[in-house]
Amino acid sequence: MSDLYHEAILDHYRRPHGRGALAEPDASATKANPLCGETMHVDVAIEGDLIRDIRFECDACAIGRASASMMTDLVRGRSVTEITAFIARLRRFVTSKPGEPDDLELGPLVAFGIIRRTPARAACALLPWETLAEALAQTLSLEVS
């Protein structure tokens, strides 16, 4: 099973989905992983409560790029509320101990369960999602203002 997960990560790394920038994003965020120098930039277009489009640009390792690619596939068309809860679940899953059950509701991101054996890599897998969370927080604060 881990070979299958490894292949899913490599496939998204080699042929990432959603790379590039949006011409007119509703929110953007850039974050860095100070442990390894990776950077991630995420643009989001939101319509009502739905994420209409998302793009990323990065200087990241295979895990970071693959995670960002999977992220663009999974969040498009979903609500900001749903994705915010999803990010929290993913964070708990990726930082859990090896051998704990997989959260099958994470879909293809369950592949990142293999990094629980090397906790330092959790930051790589979570960088795109933390960047997205920051961008979504911007949109929520704009609505409150």
C-alpha positions in Angstrom: 0.0 0.0 0.0 2.8 2.4 0.8 4.2 1.9 -2.8 0.8 3.1 -4.1 0.9 6.1 -1.9 4.5 6.9 -2.9 3.4 6.7 -6.6 0.5 9.1 -6.0 2.8 11.6 -4.4 5.4 11.3 -7.2 2.8 11.6 -9.9 1.5 14.9 -8.5 5.1 16.1 -8.0 6.0 15.3 -11.7 2.8 16.6 -13.2 1.4 19.2 -10.7 -2.1 20.4 -11.2 -3.0 24.1 -10.5 0.4 25.6 -11.0 0.6 29.3 -11.8 -1.1 32.5 -10.7 -4.7 33.8 -10.9 -5.0 37.0 -12.8 -7.4 38.5 -10.3 -7.4 36.5 -7.0 -9.8 37.4 -4.2 -7.1 36.4 -1.7 -3.5 35.5 -1.8 -0.9 34.3 0.8 2.7 33.4 0.8 4.4 31.3 3.5 7.8 29.8 4.0 9.1 26.8 5.8 12.1 28.1 7.8 13.4 24.6 8.5 14.2 24.0 4.8 13.7 27.3 3.0 10.6 26.2 1.0 8.2 28.9 -0.1 4.5 28.5 -1.2 2.2 31.1 -2.7 -1.5 30.5 -3.1 -4.1 32.5 -5.1 -7.8 31.9 -4.5 -10.9 33.1 -6.3 -14.0 32.9 -4.2 -17.6 33.2 -5.2 -20.0 33.5 -2.3 -18.7 30.8 0.1 -17.3 28.6 -2.7 -13.7 28.4 -3.8 -14.1 28.9 -7.5 -10.5 28.6 -8.5 -7.1 28.1 -6.8 -3.5 28.2 -8.1 -0.1 27.9 -6.5 3.5 28.7 -7.1 6.3 27.2 -5.1 9.9 26.5 -4.5 9.3 23.2 -2.6 10.3 19.6 -2.3 8.4 16.7 -3.9 6.1 16.4 -0.9 5.3 20.1 -0.8 4.6 20.3 -4.5 2.5 17.1 -4.5 0.5 18.3 -1.6 -0.2 21.7 -3.3 -1.2 19.9 -6.5 -3.6 17.6 -4.6 -4.9 20.7 -2.8 -6.0 22.4 -6.0 -7.9 19.3 -7.1 -9.7 18.9 -3.8 -10.7 22.4 -2.8 -12.1 23.7 -6.1 -15.9 24.0 -5.9 -16.0 23.4 -2.1 -17.0 25.9 0.6 -14.6 27.9 2.6 -16.1 26.4 5.8 -15.7 22.9 4.6 -12.1 23.4 3.6 -11.2 25.1 6.9 -12.5 22.0 8.7 -10.7 19.8 6.2 -7.4 21.6 6.9 -7.7 20.9 10.6 -8.4 17.2 10.0 -5.4 17.0 7.6 -3.2 18.7 10.2 -4.2 16.1 12.9 -3.7 13.2 10.5 -0.3 14.2 9.2 1.1 14.9 12.7 -0.3 11.8 14.3 1.8 8.8 15.3 2.7 6.1 12.7 0.3 3.2 13.0 -2.7 5.3 13.9 -5.7 4.7 11.5 -5.8 6.5 8.2 -8.6 9.2 7.9 -10.1 7.8 4.7 -12.3 11.0 4.3 -9.1 12.7 3.3 -9.2 11.1 -0.1 -5.9 11.0 -1.9 -4.2 12.9 0.8 -4.2 9.7 2.9 -1.0 9.1 0.9 0.7 11.5 3.2 0.3 9.1 6.0 3.7 7.7 5.0 5.4 10.9 6.3 4.2 10.2 9.8 7.4 8.0 10.0 9.5 11.2 9.5 7.7 14.0 11.4 10.0 16.7 10.1 8.3 16.2 6.7 4.9 17.1 8.0 5.7 20.8 7.6 6.4 20.1 3.9 3.0 18.4 3.4 1.1 21.1 5.4 2.8 24.2 3.9 0.3 24.5 1.0 -2.6 24.0 3.3 -1.4 26.5 5.9 -0.9 29.0 3.1 -4.4 28.4 1.9 -5.7 28.8 5.4 -4.0 32.1 5.6 -5.6 33.3 2.3 -9.0 32.1 3.5 -8.6 33.9 6.8 -8.1 37.1 4.7 -11.4 36.6 3.0 -13.2 36.0 6.3 -11.7 39.2 7.8 -12.8 41.2 4.7 -16.4 40.0 5.2 -16.4 41.0 8.9 -15.0 44.5 8.2 
